[in-house]
Amino acid sequence: MGPAAAFDGDATLSPGVRYGSIGAVWLLALVFAVLIAAISPVDRYASWLSLALAACVLLGLIAQLATQQKEGFVNRLAATVTGSFVILGIFGVVLGIVAAAQ
């Protein structure tokens, strides 16, 4: 069996790979949000959150391309980016309230 035969482009992703590639980026978004809350100055929250979202979009694209599966690519990428947006958005609201209280 040659290298080309080792990869079957029509194979479907296992649920572990499918959800793992999405969940890994969500976890990274959560880590970014906690780090921003912990070490960023209050007046820089929005800048760092937008940079974290951009990083999550790029990492989501890389993670989904790394699966080497075209079936469901757009749905997986949309789930990755939407989840990251929601996580960072919730932290953004909380950090906005914290900034307004100061």
Secondary structure, DSSP 8 states (H G I E B T S, - for coil): --HHHH--TT----HHHHHHHHHHHHHHHHHHHHHHHHHS-GGGHHHHHHHHHHHHHHHHHHHHHHTT--TTHHHHHHHHHHHHHHHHHHHHHHHHHHHHH-
